[in-house]
Amino acid sequence: MFEGFALDFIDVGPGKLRVRHGGSGPPVILLHGHPRTHMTWGQVADMLAPNFTVICPDLRGFGQSFLPEDADDHVNSAKRAKANDCVALMRSLGHERFSAVGHDRGSYVAFRLAMDHGDALENVVVIDGVPIIEHLERTDWRFARDWYHWFFFAQPDKPERAISVDPLAWYGKLSPSLMGEDAYQDIVAAVSDPRVIHGMIEDYRAGLTVDRRDEMDARASGRKINCPLLCLWSTKDDLVDTVGDPLEIWRRWAKNVQGFGIESGHHVAEENPVDLAAAISRFIG
């Protein structure tokens, strides 16, 4: 994976992001979810690289990127802060305008990029995600049962203590045969580091505090995403069962929306990279 890509640590102001970048053509940044690192994109990146310049960072608090300082309101783990990192990263690589693709927690960063930095974004792709408040306003017993980790991870201290007892048991679905040995070892190293576990959990605490407030403010202001938005979802995951039609939801937030399901479980970049890369390429090409 990442054939011909460079691996760098690039200073974005508050700290350094670990980044792989390569390929040739219009720039696109790929943003991972929880508990992944940039390595989850390896197969997709290789398929995009002949036609696009592909940038894959570890988000702050994840993998080997910098760990933000704790703040009472979790603002240093906010999606706005992570979106700002992405803009600084892309500009340091010479890209003033680019497309953004985000999966899972990374979809919230891509969303915030489109809301806060619309002048920099050509296109945005969100995978297996809708705005946080859209989830919260639909919370019922099914969501509490199946997405309980949102609320558990919001608690102080206990999630880190529970996960750190046996990280590989907690993240029991990690598979070297699915994601590749290098990506597997990279994630094992990440989840075995208590500091990284804390950084990843802070992402959820920010989600239910500062990120939620930012989304509420954006909706109250009537602001919408101007660039084209592609919504993709994994047909073997439970997003549609949880929130209903994702396209209907995203049309409340963006002016130009299209999308469809891809046959896959949740980690689509690893489970069906061919169809995912094709969908991204068609949309941003």
Secondary structure, DSSP 8 states (H G I E B T S, - for coil): --TT-EEEEEE-SSSEEEEEEEESSSEEEEE--SS--GGGGHHHHHHHTTTSEEEEE--TTSTTS------TT-GGGSHHHHHHHHHHHHHHTT-SSEEEEEETHHHHHHHHHHHH-TTTEEEEEEES---HHHHHTT--HHHHHHSTHHHHHTSSSHHHHHHHH-HHHHTTT--HHHH-HHHHHHHHHHHT-HHHHHHHHHHHHHHTTHHHHHHHHHHHHT--B-S-EEEEEETTSSHHHHHS-HHHHHTTTBSSEEEEEESS-S-HHHH-HHHHHHHHHHHH-
